[in-house]
C-alpha cells in the first residue's frame, strides 16, 4: 500500500534524475514543446513491465531566404513512458523498468542510432549509462522485463471426473493454472484451456462451504452435486448415446452451450 501511494512521485523524481545524470537534461529540453517526457501508469499492460511510445514526422529546414536546405530532420509529436500497474509493484522493479524505458527514450530523442532496431547498439549504450549513473539502484539489464507477475486470483485444473471415493484434488489435473487480476472465472462454466478439466480456485483459497467449488482440507467435495454438475451428467449421457464417436471435447463444448442457453 505504501508503494501504491508513492509510486507516481517516485517515478517522476527518478525520471528527472535519469535525464539529469545520463543525458544532462537533453531529453526534456528536446521535448520541451511537449512539456517534457512524462511517465504514466497503465492498467492495460499485463504482459510487459513498461513501454516507451514515440511518434514523429519528418520535416525540412529552410534558410533565411526561404530556400529549402538539404536533408531532413525529425519533429517528435508524442513521447511517453508507460509502466504496468499490475507488474511494477515494488521500488526495485520501478527503477529497473523506468531505466530500461528511459534508455529507449534517450536513444530515440537524442541518440545517434535512433533508427536501429529496438534493443540495438544505441539502446545498449544508453542502458549501460543508466546503470553506471545509479549503481545504488541495482538496475537490471534484462531486455524483456521477465518478472513473475503477481495475480490476485488463480484457478488450478483438477481434472475432469471424481474418482470412486469422491476425491477430486489438484493432483488429478493436468497442472495448468489460470491466472487473473480479477475474479473473472466461473468454475461452473469455464474449463481448463489445455485439457477441458474443471477448475478450482486456489488463490485466495475459498472458505469451506463457500459454494460448488469449495473443497475441504482432505481434498474431498461437500456432499451433493450442483445444478450444473447434474445437468452435465444428464446431457453428456444423452449425447454419447445419440452421437457415438463424438470427441469428448466437442461433447463438453455442446453441453456448455446448452447450459448457457438454458441460463
Secondary structure, DSSP 8 states (H G I E B T S, - for coil): -HHHHHHHHHHHHHHHHHHHHHHTTHHHHHTGGGTS-EEEEESS--SSSEEEEEEEEEE--B-TTS-B-SS-EEEEEEEEEEEETTT--SHHHHHHHHHHHHHHHHHHHT-S-TTS-TTSHHHHHHHHHHHHHTGGGT----SS-------SEEEEE--S---TT-B--GGGS---EEEESS----TTT---TTT---EEEEETT--TTSSTT-B-TTSBB-SS--HHHHHHHHHHHHHHHHSTT--HHHHHHHHHHHHHHH-
